[in-house]
């Protein structure tokens, strides 16, 4: 399993007075995410200063804004406010949900260091004055390695200002929102939430329902006043990193209706907005929740029935008939995100020549978004009577569990299936190789490698893997094989070596025969565990679904090409129990870019793929409603 996703959640001390926020943070942790809370302190500082009978000094800036004055003699009191009021409140609130918490000021052992700001010019008694001892600063460095260790050791880590002065002076007060954004960037966070007392950023401060739903760099500042300016600054700073960013409220993360989402990359045209934004929401396997929630909201805004099901899949549909055309995409990606961007190729038509760079742009958010765009288009041309068009965005496709596809297999029977995977807009995938994966372990007695005829566990494993490979390839000579993991361990009595041996097997391969061959070749001293045995699938070119795509490809200026891919997809998962259900895979994008650091898709390629899909769905329904037979034999869940 890849490293768990990371949420950075900034909560002000006034939000800490709302117990619901702790339940929300606990829910995030409950989904398996790592959680870093950054606590603001205005309320806590005021309470602490009141308890010790001290007045918090302030400064008036030349623009009329008031800021807390932090000379060296005040910094111990400010730190005490966090240690005695704010951080204990976080610890108590989260402990009430059974979470282990480490709560510290960010200066603790130099976790975060900063640099003091330049002297501050203020207004005093109508005159301008320069204040040189104000201990406010900006973050210079984050000890990401130590924080990573702490995030693994505790359910929640909570930090607050102040930070340590990198030049050795007294600690520095920093803005908590900016601290949260800086931490998110330094730790390559997946999600940043800046929780505030209003429903995001309001376009009209007098109207609590005037939430600015979407913001791009430079567009939100005009609506921000007072403390909200710092939230905008922090959100835009975070856009330099990999997190999806939202200012949420009031005092909650629960309702996206009260969110202002910040997008780093503005789409070049309105019809590319959903693609652009879906790619900007990280959704590595096991972290699909935020993307699914966003897509459910997008669908509902357009009158599409949509929900997240028990497995976490997106399910969206139109029509109520007993027969179903299923468009099965997946919401997850492989790990490692980078800042998303649109880039012009320098052509005459900047909009059509634009290219979207980002994880998942090809594999396979473009396919899933095209499914949803087509589903939305059916508001004008309804699904035929007797039919349902269902889109499923499955979770965990990129990992061995295939949780979302198995749930779809067992709960969403269909009469025909389009799997959303990149075939390229001009081609149609009609089948995939299967997957045969096994763990091979050998154990030998410990001994010195210089001993006579000594054979180590890795030696024995190497020989065993070669025998197993030969035996399996004799049964399926078109199969591809690779060792994808190796490990060794030594004890006082024995030494072991383990490998994961992966085979991609053709659709007609007999998996039972492959098991028998592997066991026979392994021998008595070799332990073999079968991790996955998923059959291949090959459909025909003459099914109604394949013919619908052929017509659509011809209509959009291409001669159809048919592919049998040597990878696997959720098509294989459905095929484990479904029989007689025509299936194809289609989606825009170059699959050679899957899982690479160069993953990107052009606007023209996406639009052509969407047009082909739209025409293919229409052609399929035209044929189905005209009385042409559509295979209906299925196994699994009955209607």
DRENLUM-131737 format. One record per residue (C-alpha): residue in three letters; x, y, z. Coordinates in steps of 0.25 Angstrom, whole numbers, padded with zeros to 4 digits, always signed. Last residue first. Layout:
<nodes>
ALAXYZ ...
</nodes>
This chain:
<nodes>
UNK-0130-0031-0044 UNK-0122-0043-0041 UNK-0108-0041-0035 UNK-0097-0050-0041 UNK-0098-0056-0055 UNK-0103-0050-0067 UNK-0109-0053-0081 UNK-0115-0041-0087 UNK-0109-0040-0101 UNK-0115-0029-0109 UNK-0124-0032-0120 UNK-0128-0021-0130 UNK-0142-0016-0127 UNK-0141-0002-0131 UNK-0139+0002-0117 UNK-0126-0005-0115 UNK-0120+0000-0129 UNK-0124+0014-0125 UNK-0118+0012-0111 UNK-0105+0007-0116 UNK-0104+0018-0127 UNK-0107+0029-0116 UNK-0096+0023-0107 UNK-0086+0022-0118 UNK-0089+0037-0122 UNK-0086+0042-0108 UNK-0074+0033-0107 UNK-0068+0038-0120 UNK-0071+0053-0116 UNK-0064+0051-0103 UNK-0052+0044-0109 UNK-0051+0056-0119 UNK-0052+0066-0108 UNK-0041+0059-0100 UNK-0032+0058-0112 UNK-0034+0073-0116 UNK-0032+0077-0101 UNK-0019+0070-0101 UNK-0015+0060-0090 UNK-0004+0059-0080 UNK+0004+0049-0072 UNK+0019+0052-0073 UNK+0023+0047-0059 UNK+0018+0033-0064 UNK+0007+0024-0058 UNK+0000+0024-0071 UNK+0007+0032-0082 UNK+0007+0020-0092 UNK-0008+0019-0090 UNK-0009+0031-0099 UNK-0022+0039-0096 UNK-0037+0038-0099 UNK-0045+0026-0094 UNK-0051+0013-0098 UNK-0052-0001-0093 UNK-0062-0011-0098 UNK-0072-0021-0092 UNK-0083-0029-0097 UNK-0090-0037-0086 UNK-0091-0052-0089 UNK-0085-0057-0076 UNK-0082-0048-0063 UNK-0075-0056-0052 UNK-0060-0053-0054 UNK-0063-0044-0066 UNK-0066-0033-0057 UNK-0052-0033-0051 UNK-0046-0034-0065 UNK-0053-0022-0070 UNK-0048-0015-0057 UNK-0035-0014-0065 UNK-0023-0023-0068 UNK-0010-0020-0077 UNK-0007-0028-0089 UNK-0017-0020-0098 UNK-0025-0026-0109 UNK-0028-0014-0118 UNK-0038-0011-0129 UNK-0035+0001-0139 UNK-0047+0008-0144 UNK-0046+0017-0157 UNK-0046+0031-0153 UNK-0053+0044-0156 UNK-0063+0046-0145 UNK-0075+0038-0152 UNK-0065+0027-0154 UNK-0062+0026-0139 UNK-0077+0027-0136 UNK-0081+0016-0145 UNK-0070+0007-0140 UNK-0074+0010-0126 UNK-0088+0005-0128 UNK-0083-0007-0135 UNK-0075-0011-0123 UNK-0087-0009-0114 UNK-0096-0017-0123 UNK-0086-0028-0123 UNK-0078-0030-0136 UNK-0064-0027-0132 UNK-0064-0038-0122 UNK-0060-0038-0107 UNK-0047-0044-0101 UNK-0045-0045-0086 UNK-0034-0050-0078 UNK-0036-0057-0065 UNK-0032-0052-0051 UNK-0024-0061-0043 UNK-0018-0053-0032 UNK-0009-0055-0019 UNK-0006-0070-0021 UNK+0003-0074-0010 UNK+0015-0083-0013 UNK+0024-0089-0003 UNK+0036-0096-0008 UNK+0043-0108-0002 UNK+0033-0118-0008 UNK+0035-0114-0022 UNK+0032-0101-0029 UNK+0030-0107-0043 UNK+0018-0116-0039 UNK+0012-0104-0032 UNK+0014-0095-0043 UNK+0008-0105-0054 UNK-0004-0108-0045 UNK-0007-0093-0043 UNK-0005-0090-0058 UNK-0015-0102-0061 UNK-0025-0096-0052 UNK-0023-0082-0059 UNK-0026-0088-0073 UNK-0022-0077-0083 UNK-0032-0073-0093 UNK-0031-0058-0090 UNK-0016-0057-0091 UNK-0008-0057-0078 UNK+0000-0045-0071 UNK+0009-0052-0061 UNK+0014-0047-0048 UNK+0024-0053-0039 UNK+0025-0047-0025 UNK+0038-0052-0019 UNK+0042-0057-0005 UNK+0055-0061+0001 UNK+0057-0068+0015 UNK+0069-0071+0024 UNK+0068-0081+0035 UNK+0073-0084+0049 UNK+0078-0071+0055 UNK+0069-0063+0046 UNK+0071-0057+0032 UNK+0061-0049+0023 UNK+0061-0046+0009 UNK+0051-0038+0000 UNK+0048-0037-0015 UNK+0037-0030-0023 UNK+0032-0029-0037 UNK+0038-0042-0043 UNK+0032-0041-0058 UNK+0025-0050-0067 UNK+0017-0048-0080 UNK+0008-0059-0085 UNK+0008-0063-0100 UNK+0013-0077-0097 UNK+0002-0081-0088 UNK+0004-0095-0083 UNK+0019-0095-0086 UNK+0020-0081-0080 UNK+0015-0086-0067 UNK+0025-0097-0066 UNK+0037-0089-0071 UNK+0033-0078-0061 UNK+0032-0088-0049 UNK+0046-0094-0052 UNK+0052-0080-0053 UNK+0046-0075-0041 UNK+0051-0088-0033 UNK+0065-0086-0038 UNK+0065-0071-0033 UNK+0059-0075-0020 UNK+0069-0086-0017 UNK+0081-0076-0020 UNK+0073-0065-0011 UNK+0072-0075+0000 UNK+0087-0078+0000 UNK+0093-0090-0005 UNK+0107-0094+0001 UNK+0114-0104-0007 UNK+0125-0105+0003 UNK+0124-0093+0013 UNK+0128-0079+0009 UNK+0114-0074+0010 UNK+0113-0078+0024 UNK+0101-0085+0028 UNK+0086-0083+0032 UNK+0077-0094+0028 UNK+0069-0091+0015 UNK+0055-0085+0013 UNK+0048-0082+0000 UNK+0036-0073-0003 UNK+0029-0071-0016 UNK+0017-0061-0016 UNK+0008-0062-0028 UNK+0001-0054-0038 UNK-0007-0058-0050 UNK-0014-0046-0057 UNK-0022-0047-0070 UNK-0020-0041-0083 UNK-0030-0030-0088 UNK-0040-0029-0098 UNK-0048-0021-0108 UNK-0041-0008-0107 UNK-0046+0002-0117 UNK-0037+0012-0125 UNK-0038+0027-0130 UNK-0039+0034-0117 UNK-0028+0027-0111 UNK-0030+0014-0103 UNK-0030+0021-0090 UNK-0038+0013-0080 UNK-0053+0015-0076 UNK-0060+0002-0077 UNK-0072+0002-0086 UNK-0082-0009-0082 UNK-0094-0015-0088 UNK-0107-0022-0082 UNK-0103-0018-0067 UNK-0104-0023-0053 UNK-0100-0013-0043 UNK-0098-0019-0029 UNK-0088-0031-0030 UNK-0080-0026-0042 UNK-0080-0012-0037 UNK-0075-0016-0023 UNK-0064-0024-0029 UNK-0061-0012-0038 UNK-0060-0003-0026 UNK-0051-0012-0017 UNK-0041-0015-0028 UNK-0033-0021-0017 UNK-0020-0021-0025 UNK-0018-0007-0026 UNK-0020+0003-0037 UNK-0035+0000-0038 UNK-0037+0004-0023 UNK-0050+0012-0025 UNK-0059+0011-0036 UNK-0066+0023-0043 UNK-0079+0017-0048 UNK-0088+0023-0058 UNK-0102+0017-0061 UNK-0110+0019-0073 UNK-0124+0013-0071 UNK-0133+0007-0081 UNK-0147+0003-0083 UNK-0151+0016-0089 UNK-0140+0023-0096 UNK-0130+0031-0088 UNK-0133+0046-0090 UNK-0128+0055-0101 UNK-0127+0069-0095 UNK-0123+0065-0081 UNK-0115+0054-0087 UNK-0104+0064-0088 UNK-0101+0062-0074 UNK-0098+0047-0076 UNK-0089+0050-0087 UNK-0081+0060-0078 UNK-0081+0049-0067 UNK-0075+0038-0077 UNK-0065+0048-0082 UNK-0061+0051-0068 UNK-0058+0037-0065 UNK-0050+0035-0078 UNK-0042+0047-0075 UNK-0040+0043-0061 UNK-0033+0030-0065 UNK-0022+0029-0066 UNK-0020+0040-0076 UNK-0021+0053-0067 UNK-0019+0044-0055 UNK-0006+0051-0050 UNK-0005+0065-0057 UNK-0002+0072-0070 UNK-0014+0078-0078 UNK-0010+0082-0092 UNK-0016+0093-0100 UNK-0016+0093-0115 UNK-0031+0094-0116 UNK-0031+0107-0108 UNK-0019+0113-0113 UNK-0023+0112-0128 UNK-0012+0116-0136 UNK-0002+0106-0129 UNK+0008+0109-0118 UNK+0006+0096-0111 UNK-0001+0103-0100 UNK+0000+0098-0086 UNK-0010+0095-0075 UNK-0004+0092-0061 UNK-0006+0082-0050 UNK+0005+0083-0039 UNK+0011+0069-0037 UNK+0005+0056-0031 UNK+0012+0043-0027 UNK+0003+0031-0025 UNK-0005+0023-0036 UNK-0019+0028-0039 UNK-0033+0026-0033 UNK-0047+0030-0039 UNK-0049+0018-0048 UNK-0058+0017-0060 UNK-0070+0008-0062 UNK-0080+0013-0072 UNK-0092+0003-0071 UNK-0103+0002-0081 UNK-0115-0004-0073 UNK-0128-0011-0075 UNK-0140-0010-0066 UNK-0143+0004-0069 UNK-0141+0016-0059 UNK-0133+0026-0067 UNK-0121+0035-0063 UNK-0110+0031-0054 UNK-0099+0034-0045 UNK-0091+0025-0036 UNK-0078+0029-0030 UNK-0071+0018-0023 UNK-0068+0018-0008 UNK-0071+0003-0006 UNK-0085+0006+0001 UNK-0089+0016-0010 UNK-0086+0030-0013 UNK-0098+0037-0019 UNK-0103+0043-0032 UNK-0117+0045-0038 UNK-0114+0055-0049 UNK-0121+0069-0048 UNK-0109+0077-0053 UNK-0105+0082-0039 UNK-0107+0068-0034 UNK-0096+0063-0044 UNK-0086+0073-0039 UNK-0088+0070-0025 UNK-0086+0055-0027 UNK-0073+0059-0035 UNK-0068+0067-0023 UNK-0071+0056-0013 UNK-0065+0045-0022 UNK-0052+0054-0023 UNK-0051+0056-0008 UNK-0053+0042-0005 UNK-0044+0035-0015 UNK-0032+0034-0005 UNK-0031+0019-0004 UNK-0024+0019-0017 UNK-0018+0032-0021 UNK-0029+0043-0022 UNK-0023+0057-0023 UNK-0033+0067-0027 UNK-0027+0076-0039 UNK-0029+0065-0049 UNK-0044+0066-0046 UNK-0043+0081-0047 UNK-0038+0081-0061 UNK-0047+0070-0066 UNK-0059+0077-0060 UNK-0055+0091-0066 UNK-0052+0086-0081 UNK-0066+0090-0086 UNK-0064+0104-0081 UNK-0051+0107-0088 UNK-0036+0109-0085 UNK-0038+0103-0071 UNK-0031+0111-0060 UNK-0020+0103-0053 UNK-0017+0106-0038 UNK-0032+0104-0034 UNK-0037+0109-0020 UNK-0050+0104-0015 UNK-0058+0113-0007 UNK-0067+0104+0002 UNK-0080+0106+0009 UNK-0088+0097-0001 UNK-0077+0087+0001 UNK-0083+0083+0015 UNK-0075+0076+0025 UNK-0063+0084+0027 UNK-0068+0092+0038 UNK-0067+0105+0046 UNK-0076+0113+0036 UNK-0069+0108+0028 UNK-0058+0104+0018 UNK-0047+0111+0010 UNK-0042+0100+0000 UNK-0029+0095-0006 UNK-0026+0082-0014 UNK-0012+0079-0010 UNK+0000+0078-0019 UNK+0008+0091-0017 UNK+0009+0105-0023 UNK-0006+0105-0020 UNK-0003+0106-0005 UNK+0002+0120-0007 UNK-0012+0124-0013 UNK-0019+0118-0001 UNK-0010+0125+0009 UNK-0012+0139+0003 UNK-0027+0136+0002 UNK-0027+0132+0017 UNK-0018+0144+0020 UNK-0028+0154+0013 UNK-0040+0147+0021 UNK-0034+0153+0034 UNK-0039+0167+0030 UNK-0045+0168+0016 UNK-0046+0158+0005 UNK-0055+0159-0007 UNK-0045+0166-0016 UNK-0035+0156-0012 UNK-0042+0144-0018 UNK-0038+0146-0033 UNK-0023+0147-0033 UNK-0020+0132-0034 UNK-0033+0124-0037 UNK-0046+0124-0029 UNK-0058+0115-0029 UNK-0071+0115-0020 UNK-0071+0129-0015 UNK-0081+0128-0004 UNK-0092+0138-0004 UNK-0101+0131+0006 UNK-0096+0139+0018 UNK-0100+0152+0011 UNK-0095+0164+0018 UNK-0081+0160+0014 UNK-0085+0160+0000 UNK-0075+0152-0009 UNK-0073+0143+0003 UNK-0061+0134+0004 UNK-0064+0121+0010 UNK-0077+0119+0018 UNK-0073+0128+0029 UNK-0065+0125+0042 UNK-0053+0119+0036 UNK-0047+0105+0033 UNK-0035+0105+0024 UNK-0035+0091+0018 UNK-0023+0086+0010 UNK-0023+0073+0003 UNK-0012+0064-0003 UNK+0000+0069+0005 UNK+0013+0069-0001 UNK+0020+0071+0012 UNK+0026+0085+0009 UNK+0014+0090+0002 UNK+0004+0086+0012 UNK+0013+0092+0023 UNK+0014+0105+0016 UNK-0001+0105+0014 UNK-0003+0103+0029 UNK+0007+0113+0033 UNK+0000+0123+0024 UNK-0013+0120+0031 UNK-0006+0121+0045 UNK+0000+0135+0042 UNK+0014+0135+0049 UNK+0019+0139+0062 UNK+0034+0137+0063 UNK+0042+0131+0075 UNK+0054+0139+0081 UNK+0066+0141+0073 UNK+0075+0130+0068 UNK+0076+0132+0053 UNK+0066+0122+0049 UNK+0056+0128+0059 UNK+0047+0116+0064 UNK+0032+0116+0060 UNK+0021+0122+0068 UNK+0010+0117+0064 UNK+0002+0105+0065 UNK+0004+0090+0062 UNK-0005+0078+0063 UNK-0001+0064+0060 UNK-0013+0054+0059 UNK-0013+0039+0059 UNK+0001+0038+0064 UNK+0013+0030+0061 UNK+0012+0032+0045 UNK+0010+0047+0046 UNK+0021+0048+0056 UNK+0031+0041+0046 UNK+0026+0050+0035 UNK+0028+0062+0044 UNK+0042+0057+0046 UNK+0045+0056+0031 UNK+0038+0069+0027 UNK+0046+0078+0037 UNK+0040+0091+0031 UNK+0049+0103+0027 UNK+0048+0118+0025 UNK+0034+0121+0030 UNK+0031+0136+0031 UNK+0032+0145+0043 UNK+0026+0154+0054 UNK+0035+0158+0065 UNK+0032+0173+0065 UNK+0045+0179+0070 UNK+0048+0189+0059 UNK+0035+0198+0059 UNK+0036+0209+0049 UNK+0026+0221+0052 UNK+0017+0229+0043 UNK+0009+0240+0050 UNK-0005+0242+0054 UNK-0003+0238+0068 UNK+0003+0225+0064 UNK+0003+0220+0050 UNK+0011+0207+0046 UNK+0023+0204+0038 UNK+0028+0190+0041 UNK+0043+0186+0041 UNK+0046+0174+0032 UNK+0040+0161+0036 UNK+0048+0151+0044 UNK+0052+0138+0038 UNK+0046+0125+0041 UNK+0048+0111+0046 UNK+0038+0099+0047 UNK+0040+0086+0055 UNK+0052+0093+0062 UNK+0051+0085+0075 UNK+0037+0091+0077 UNK+0036+0104+0070 UNK+0023+0099+0063 UNK+0016+0099+0076 UNK+0012+0085+0081 UNK+0001+0076+0080 UNK+0003+0061+0079 UNK-0010+0054+0078 UNK-0015+0040+0080 UNK-0030+0038+0075 UNK-0041+0032+0083 UNK-0052+0042+0079 UNK-0051+0050+0092 UNK-0036+0050+0090 UNK-0039+0059+0078 UNK-0046+0070+0087 UNK-0036+0068+0098 UNK-0024+0070+0090 UNK-0029+0081+0082 UNK-0034+0089+0095 UNK-0020+0086+0101 UNK-0013+0092+0089 UNK-0022+0105+0090 UNK-0021+0108+0105 UNK-0009+0105+0112 UNK+0002+0103+0101 UNK-0004+0113+0091 UNK-0006+0124+0101 UNK+0008+0120+0107 UNK+0014+0123+0093 UNK+0007+0137+0093 UNK+0012+0140+0108 UNK+0027+0135+0104 UNK+0026+0144+0092 UNK+0022+0157+0099 UNK+0036+0161+0104 UNK+0042+0160+0090 UNK+0032+0170+0084 UNK+0019+0164+0078 UNK+0009+0175+0074 UNK-0004+0168+0070 UNK-0009+0175+0057 UNK-0019+0186+0054 UNK-0023+0190+0040 UNK-0024+0205+0037 UNK-0016+0205+0024 UNK-0004+0211+0031 UNK-0004+0199+0041 UNK-0009+0201+0055 UNK-0001+0193+0065 UNK-0006+0185+0077 UNK-0002+0181+0091 UNK-0009+0170+0098 UNK-0013+0174+0112 UNK-0009+0165+0124 UNK-0018+0161+0135 UNK-0013+0147+0135 UNK-0026+0140+0132 UNK-0030+0152+0122 UNK-0017+0149+0114 UNK-0020+0135+0113 UNK-0034+0137+0108 UNK-0029+0147+0098 UNK-0018+0138+0093 UNK-0028+0126+0092 UNK-0038+0134+0084 UNK-0027+0139+0074 UNK-0019+0125+0074 UNK-0020+0118+0061 UNK-0018+0103+0061 UNK-0011+0095+0050 UNK-0016+0081+0049 UNK-0008+0070+0042 UNK-0015+0058+0039 UNK-0011+0045+0032 UNK-0022+0038+0025 UNK-0028+0025+0027 UNK-0043+0028+0025 UNK-0044+0028+0040 UNK-0034+0040+0041 UNK-0044+0048+0032 UNK-0055+0044+0041 UNK-0047+0048+0054 UNK-0045+0062+0048 UNK-0060+0063+0045 UNK-0063+0059+0059 UNK-0054+0069+0065 UNK-0060+0080+0056 UNK-0074+0076+0062 UNK-0069+0081+0076 UNK-0070+0096+0072 UNK-0062+0104+0082 UNK-0049+0100+0074 UNK-0055+0108+0062 UNK-0052+0121+0071 UNK-0038+0116+0072 UNK-0036+0116+0057 UNK-0035+0102+0050 UNK-0025+0099+0039 UNK-0026+0085+0034 UNK-0014+0079+0026 UNK-0019+0065+0021 UNK-0009+0055+0016 UNK-0012+0042+0008 UNK-0006+0029+0013 UNK+0007+0024+0007 UNK+0005+0014-0003 UNK+0000+0000+0000 
</nodes>
